[in-house]
Amino acid sequence: MEESKRSYYGWVVVGLVLLAELLTFGLVYSFGVFFKPVTSEFVWSREATAGAFSVYAIIHDLLAPATGALTDRFDPRVITIIGGFSLGL
């Protein structure tokens, strides 16, 4: 009975991670939908708005291997807390 509960819990975790990924990547890749409103809200040129997103994408891609290595070395909860705090700053 104990083994079946563990197996079921694993699928719950997989489902929650799937929902989190759908939300995250849905927001990131919907940038084109919000491009015009962001441009008009902040009174930026199209180049500045696209440049801001490009800087985000480049930094995200460059730091991905480092954050992956840190997550493997340390507890993922610690890395998530540090990442959330950094994002808040």
ABEGO torsion letter per residue (X at the ends): XAAAAAAAAAAAAAAAAAAAAAAAAAAAAAAAAAAAAAAAAAGBBAAAAAAAAAAAAAAAAAAAAAAAAAAAABBAAAAAAAAAAAAAX
